[in-house]
C-alpha cells in the first residue's frame, strides 16, 4: 500500500539560508505553499486515492514491492514542475540536486524517484480529481476569508495541443511510418505474422518531402503535386488494406506465442492507428483529388492527438490555432474559482449562466458585479434579465448601439467593470507564459484536461501564497 504522507520529519541541522534577497523570496514562496498544503490535508487525500489505486493495479499484475515515495511527495513534485517550468526529467534532476526542494517535497536524504515513475503517477491522477482538488482549495480560501465574491470576471482562451502544423502529406507520412513501426514490432513477436512484404518508408518520406517543397500558394494544389499525392495516397491505402491480415495472423498464433499480452496490446495499437489512417486517406482524397472543401468538423489534424480542434478566434497574430478552449472564472483577488475545458468550442454567451450558478454555489450568493468581453453579449433582453439579480453587468455590445445601450456603457460603474475585466488577460498571460499552459505536452484528451486543472491549482496556490 502506498503511504499517504511522511509524518516523521527529519532533523534539519542546516536550514536553508541566504543573504540574497531574491533567494529569500524564493524560499518564502515555497514555505507559504507548504503551509497551505499542510492546512488542506483533504487535497492529499484526493490525490492519494488515485495513486494508491495505481499501486494496487500494478501489484495485481506482478509481484508487489514496497513503495518508498508518498502521495504527498508526488503532488509536491508536480507543483515544483509547474512552478519551475521544467519537464518531468528536468524537475527530477533539479529536486535531486537541491537540498531545499528535497525538503519541500519531503524526500530529504532518501532516494529520488525516476522521471518515468513520476510520469506514470502523474498520469494516474484523474481529471475529476484535479477538479475536486481545486474545489477544496477554493472552499478553504472562502472559509478563511482570503477571497470575496463581490466581483467576478469571465474570459476564454485557447490552449494548444502538441502537434505540428497539419498537412495532408504530413498526416499520410505519419500514418505510414507509425504502422511500419508497429508491423516491424509484430515481426519481432512472430516473424510469420507480417509475411515478407516489403515496406517503403523511405519512398513515402521522399514523396512527403517533395510535396512540401513544391507546395505553392495556400489552398492551391498544382497538377504536379496532385500526381505525387495520388502516388502517396495509393501507397498508404495499400498498407491500410493489408494491416487487418497482420492482426488476424497475430490472433491465430496466440495459442503458442509466449508474449500474448504484448500481442493484444500491439493489435490494439495497430487497429487504432488504422482507423485514424482511414480518416486521413479519406480527407486527403476528398480535398486533393476531388477538390472538395471538407468541413473542419470532419477533419483529423493529428493521428497522435485526434481530439484536437481547429480554432479561429480572430486573432491577428494567430488566425488559426489547434487545441481546445478553456473558460476562466476569476474574482478580484486574482483567484480562479472555476475553470472548464471544452472538447468543442462553445459560444461565449452560453457560458454566462453556468458561471453565475458556479459562483452562487461557491459563495452562496450572486456577485455584485459581472464583467466579460463582447463575446459574452447575447442581447439586451438577456442583459436586463441579469441586471435584475446582479447590480453591475459590464458586458459591452458588438456592433452598433441604441441610445439606451450607449448610455449604459458610458456609466462610471460599467467603465470600472471593464477595467476590472482587463485583469483576467494578465492572469491568462501568467498561466501561459510562466506556468506553461500555452501548450499541453501530455498526450490524450484526459491528460489535456488534467494539465489545465493542475496549472490552475498551482496558480491559485501562488495567489494564496502572496496574500
Phi, psi and omega in degrees: 000141180282137174286140181283314180206160180262107182275348180267094181281131180286149177292135182247099183277345179229076180299147182296135179211153178200147176271353181275126185301317184293328177290321177298319177297322178299314179296315183298321180298313180293326178296318179293318177298320180298319179295321178298318179295321179295324181281348182239069182296337181296332179295314178294324178301317181296314180292324182299323180300315181292317182290325178292324176295322176299316181296321179296320179295322178295318182289338177289328184266356181197179180296138180291154177217155181289133178261119186266348182256127182280162178295324178297319179296320179298314180298319180292326176296319179293325175297315178300318182302316182288317180296317183279348180068035183254161168284172178297321177296316182294320182288328176298318179292317183294317179294318181298331185265354185244117177298324182291314180292327174300321179292321181294316182277358175066041171260331179055238182263010181284175180289139178277137181284155179286152183293334177291323176293319177299321178297317179299317181288325176297317181288345179281344180280122187280158176302319180296328178295317178296325176298315180294323177299315178294322178296319179296318179294321178296317179299319178295318180295322179291313182295329179276359180072021181278337177226151179237155184255024182291322181235144176218142179231147185237149172195162176236154178213161179259133174247124186280151169269162186273076179230159173274170180298123187283129170231157181298316180293323178295319179292322177295319179294319177300316180299313184293315185291325179292316179293325175299316180298318180292323178293320177296324175295321177298323179293329177290324178288313180215105184303333183275348186293324183254014180051205180244027180295139183275133174265153186233055182296325181294319179296316181295319178296321179296319178297316179299315181296319181295317178297318181298320180288327185265004179295132182265221180299145183303128179088354181249126180244119181287166179295324177298315179296325178298320178296318177294319178298319180300317178295317181295315180298319181298315182295315181294320180296321177299319179296318180296327178288332183276332186304318181302326179293328177295314179297321180297315181292327176296317180295322182294333185261010179295339183296330184238359177277133183289325186261057183293326178297319176296321179295319178297316178296321180294317179299319178300317178294317180299313181294325178297309183287334176293318179298318178292323178297325178297321178293321180297313180296319181297314182288328177292318180294318179294318184285311189275310187279321183264350179069023182274145175268104184279128178298146181300330180294338182262358183270157169242132187256349177195136177279348179268330176232070186294346179281352185301138179246143174278128184241129173242111184245006179075023178275129182295321182286330181221083181295331180230133176230157180236113182171224180215155179274143178233131177262135181242134178236120191225144176260180191291341177277009180073010178278130180274109184276342179199151175214152177219139180248132186245130177287326174240135184302125179272166169278128190303319186291345176284352182269353185292308182299313176300326179293319179294319178296319178297318179296318180296322178294324182282316187252353179082003180200165177288155175288159174280335182220133177237123182234140178199170181274184187296335181297339181271002179275126177260295175199172184292329179297320179293322178297316179297322179296318179292323183291346175288336181248336183239132186297313181235122175245100185260079176231113184283157180266146172278146174079202184290158183230150173279174179297321179297316181292323178295316180296321180297319184279353178263358180290154181296320182296320180296315182295320176295325177296322178289326175294321177294321181299324183298338181295334180293333177296322177294322179292321177296320177298320178295317178302321185276310186284316187269317185262001170078023182272008179291331178214136177270119182271352180274150183270144173095153182296315182300317180288332174298312180296320179298320180298317178296315180298318180294321181292319177297320179299313180293321177303314181292325175299317180294324177296313180294328179291340178272343184291000000 
